[in-house]
Amino acid sequence: MQRVERFNKADRVIKIGFWINALLMIMKLAAGHFGHSEAVFADGVESACDFIAIGMTLVALKVGRKPYDRDHPYGHGKVESLCANLVSIIIGATGVWILYGAANTVINGSYEVPAFIAVFAAAATIVIKESLYRYSVRVGGALGSPALLAIAKDHRKDAITSVATLIGVGFAYFGVRVMDPLAAGLTSFFIFHIGYHTFRSSAHELMDGVPEQEVIDAIAALAGMVAGVDRVHELRARHSGQFLIVDLKLDMAPDMTVKRSHEIATEVKLRIFEQFPNVGDVMIHINPSDEPHEDLIRL
């Protein structure tokens, strides 16, 4: 997949989510306010935070696609993981705000009977957000984009929390008024859970954590099948936004010329690029295969 095509797909997912989120935000804030539902209004505030988060992701994707330069020789992809980290903090802060408001309502006992418009808004949100989640996670997984996957998790969070909202506002609509703030409080715990997992994933990538082991194994197997490679001595990889940066050490015959070993290394790199479109760069070090050698590293 070409670089421009990858970025266009990412843009499309983010922009669709951005504008649908804007419409949902307005719908839920209005339905919660005029329909007298704390749970639906809290859901609308949550969507407002999502609106800000998606806007931040749009900026991150624009910065992250910039090619490498003198100050950033590995590109600017890390900004996506940084953005995902900030999104997780926004998600967590939203959870605190919702839990605080729900607790106040229960303590004060100031319940209202929600209108049907609030019930409808909660039901519509479930369908729309689950559809957005499936679309975003499909494209984000194909591109290997941490920012898109973070946004996908946020869509799933909205769908799940809206189920709790629907149950609460539904019971309150039929007379069990305390269920509306209780649903808002339960929603906050779903939000905390997803915010934690988003933070842990993005922090792992910012710390150059190991990508999925099956990807590492597949790249190593592909490199080992190239004629002239005696053994894959070591393979390390790390995320940089939508791309992986791979460090590869290969054992080759000790009497091989520099030119021939360079040709083999180039062939390895070309095959990896062909089979793994999310690999952005491959750095190859060549060792003689006839004697043991110790890797020099200070980390």
Buried (B, 14 or more C-beta within 10 A) or exposed (E): EEEEEBBEBBBEBBEBBBEBBBEBBBBBBBBBEEBBBBBBBBBBBBBBBBBBBBBBBBEBBEBBBEEBEEEBEEBBBBBBBBBBBBBBEBBBEBBEBBBEBBBEBBEEEEBBBBBEBBBBBBBBBBEBBBEBBBBBBEBBEBBBBBBBBBBBBBBBBBBBBBBBBBBBBBBBBEEEBBBBBBBBBBBBEBBBBBBBBBBEBBBBBBEBEEBEEEBBEBBBEBBBEBEBBBEBBBBBBBBBBBBBBBBBBBBBBEEBEEEEBEEBBEBBBEBBEEEBBBBBBBEBEBBBBEEEEEEEEEE
